[in-house]
Amino acid sequence: MSIRELIISRNKQYAEAWRRTGEITKPLADEIAVMHRVFPQAMIPWWTILCKLLRILGDPKHIDSWRDLAGYATLVVDYLEGESK
């Protein structure tokens, strides 16, 4: 499968989450910047969770996306629990 074919197939499955993420977050740039300043450790999980949520719009029964959400949220919870000790 070529890169182009892969992109086309993923866009169908994931509802162009790569594009929608930028569109949705642009109006939130100030709030996202504050969160990055206050809690930078959560930024990658936050972006990934948002992207996974948007991917689910394309295929709501794709179980790996739901598992990914749980995994990235767990990373943040584990960090916060470790920080509070």
SVG drawing of the C-alpha trace seen along z (x, -y; Angstrom):
<svg xmlns="http://www.w3.org/2000/svg" viewBox="-19 -34 25 37">
<polyline fill="none" stroke="black" stroke-width="0.4" points="0.0,0.0 1.4,-3.4 1.6,-6.3 -1.2,-8.1 -3.5,-5.0 -2.7,-4.7 -3.6,-8.4 -6.9,-8.0 -7.9,-4.9 -7.0,-6.4 -8.9,-9.7 -12.0,-7.6 -11.6,-5.7 -10.5,-8.6 -12.7,-11.4 -9.7,-13.6 -8.9,-14.1 -5.5,-15.6 -7.3,-18.5 -10.1,-18.9 -7.8,-19.0 -6.2,-22.2 -9.6,-23.7 -11.1,-23.0 -8.1,-24.1 -7.3,-27.4 -10.0,-29.4 -8.7,-27.8 -5.1,-28.8 -4.9,-31.1 -6.4,-28.5 -4.1,-25.8 -1.1,-28.0 -2.1,-28.5 -2.5,-24.8 0.9,-24.2 2.4,-26.7 0.7,-25.3 0.9,-21.6 3.3,-20.9 3.5,-17.2 -0.1,-16.7 0.1,-18.4 1.0,-15.4 -1.6,-13.2 -4.2,-16.0 -3.5,-16.5 -3.5,-12.8 -6.8,-12.3 -8.4,-15.1 -7.2,-13.6 -8.4,-10.2 -11.8,-11.6 -12.1,-13.1 -10.9,-9.9 -13.8,-8.1 -16.2,-10.2 -15.0,-8.3 -15.3,-4.9 -17.0,-4.9 -16.6,-1.1 -12.8,-1.0 -11.9,0.4 -8.2,-0.6 -9.2,-4.2 -11.1,-3.7 -8.2,-1.8 -5.9,-4.6 -8.1,-7.2 -8.0,-5.2 -4.2,-4.7 -3.4,-8.4 -5.7,-9.4 -4.1,-6.8 -0.7,-8.3 -1.8,-11.7 -3.6,-10.2 -0.5,-8.1 1.7,-11.3 -0.6,-13.3 -0.9,-10.6 2.9,-10.2 3.4,-14.0 1.1,-14.1 3.2,-11.6"/>
</svg>
